[in-house]
Amino acid sequence: MNRTRHGAQQVADRPRQRLLAAEQDSLSDADLLAVLLRGGAANARGIDVANRLLDKFGAMHRVLDAPARELLRNPGLGPTRVASLKAVLPITARYAASRMKEQRTFTGSNDAAMFLLGAYSGVEREIFGCLFLDARNRLLCFKKLFFGTVDRADVFPREVAKAALECNAAAVIFAHNHPSGVPEPSVSDIHLTDRLVAILKELDVAVLDHVVIGGNQTVSMAERGMIASE
């Protein structure tokens, strides 16, 4: 009996061993979730819980985006394990920000997408933020400036300009989310962006993009030709 239990534990720990051997590409979504849920050892119970979560929510991103209160309703998930799940996306966002500060530049929505998806994960109201960049398009700081309701956030251009000057920014990428999950820019989004472009131009701050986040998708207004050219 002990031999059987030991053998089962060895099989269950293989995901952890593959992670330590930098073989993460060979792991399934359930394997990775199980490692998180079991504090490093993806035992049989952890795999069962992970599979139940994936079956219920339908995909990895839906598990990670789920509110903590909803995750806590699932058998086998307590505050410690839910906290581990909820830490993944903030860590991803901070990882991306750290790398950008050290060695990368933002040139458009593709460079900013991973950072913004993490920064806006699980947000249930509209928030307008700015990625402030230096003259080489390296990240200086990211600020969430305006917090709204489920369908709008009032944005004050004077405060955007003030934040740009405080960060000594040479360029900026605007970002806001649509809690509805649909990232299509609205007419008011376009008008606001045009106004901000005009104001920041007077301060010699270039507007590179305005990225709209909806669920796990982003839309670049620059790629859509919605950013006024100088």
Residue pairs with C-beta under 8 A, 6 or more apart in sequence:
8 44
9 41
9 43
12 41
12 42
12 43
12 44
12 46
12 47
13 41
13 42
13 43
14 42
15 27
15 31
15 32
15 34
15 35
15 42
16 35
16 40
16 41
16 42
18 24
18 26
18 27
18 31
19 27
19 35
24 32
29 50
29 54
29 59
29 60
30 47
30 50
30 51
30 54
31 42
31 47
31 50
32 60
33 46
33 49
33 50
33 53
33 54
33 60
33 63
33 85
34 42
34 43
34 46
34 47
34 49
34 50
35 41
35 42
35 46
36 81
36 84
36 85
36 88
37 46
37 49
37 50
37 76
37 77
37 81
37 84
37 85
38 45
38 46
39 84
42 50
45 76
48 76
49 74
49 75
49 76
49 77
52 74
52 75
52 76
53 63
53 71
53 74
53 77
54 60
54 63
56 74
57 63
57 66
61 216
63 71
63 85
64 85
64 86
64 88
64 89
64 121
65 89
65 121
65 122
65 215
65 216
66 122
67 122
67 124
68 82
68 83
68 86
71 77
71 82
71 85
71 86
72 78
72 79
72 82
86 122
89 117
89 118
89 121
89 122
90 118
90 121
91 118
92 114
92 118
93 114
93 115
93 116
93 117
93 118
93 119
93 121
94 118
96 114
96 115
96 118
97 115
97 139
97 142
100 106
100 111
100 115
100 138
100 139
101 138
101 139
104 111
104 138
105 111
105 133
105 136
105 137
105 138
106 112
106 131
106 133
106 137
106 138
106 139
106 173
106 208
107 137
107 208
108 208
108 209
108 220
108 222
108 223
109 209
109 211
109 218
109 219
109 220
109 222
109 223
112 131
112 173
112 175
112 209
112 211
113 211
113 218
115 131
115 142
116 131
116 175
116 211
116 213
116 218
117 213
117 216
117 218
119 129
119 142
119 144
119 175
120 127
120 175
120 177
120 213
123 177
123 179
124 150
124 179
125 147
125 148
125 149
125 150
125 153
125 179
126 147
126 148
126 149
126 150
126 151
126 152
126 153
126 176
126 177
126 178
126 179
127 144
127 146
127 147
127 148
127 153
127 176
127 177
128 144
128 145
128 146
128 148
128 153
128 155
128 174
128 175
128 176
129 142
129 143
129 144
129 145
129 174
129 175
129 176
130 142
130 143
130 145
130 160
130 163
130 164
130 172
130 173
130 174
130 175
131 139
131 142
131 172
131 173
131 175
132 139
132 140
132 141
132 142
132 143
132 163
132 164
132 167
132 169
132 171
132 172
133 139
133 140
133 169
133 170
133 171
133 172
133 173
133 208
134 140
134 168
134 169
134 170
134 171
135 170
135 171
137 171
137 208
140 167
140 168
140 169
141 167
143 163
143 167
145 155
145 159
145 160
145 163
146 153
146 154
146 155
146 156
146 159
147 153
148 154
150 179
150 180
151 179
151 180
153 176
155 192
155 196
157 195
157 196
157 199
160 172
160 196
160 199
160 200
161 199
161 200
161 203
161 205
164 172
164 200
164 203
164 205
165 203
169 205
170 204
170 205
170 206
171 205
171 206
171 207
171 208
172 200
172 205
172 206
172 207
172 208
173 207
173 208
173 209
173 210
173 211
174 193
174 196
174 207
174 209
174 210
174 211
175 210
175 211
175 212
175 213
176 189
176 210
176 212
176 213
177 212
177 213
177 214
178 184
178 212
178 213
178 214
180 214
181 214
181 215
182 214
183 212
183 213
183 214
183 215
183 217
183 218
183 219
184 212
184 214
184 219
185 210
185 212
185 219
185 221
185 224
185 226
189 210
189 212
189 221
190 221
190 226
193 207
193 210
193 221
193 226
193 227
193 228
194 228
196 207
197 207
197 227
197 228
198 228
200 206
200 207
201 207
201 230
206 230
207 227
208 222
208 227
209 220
209 221
209 222
209 223
209 227
210 220
210 221
210 222
210 226
210 227
211 218
211 219
211 220
211 221
212 218
212 219
212 221
221 227
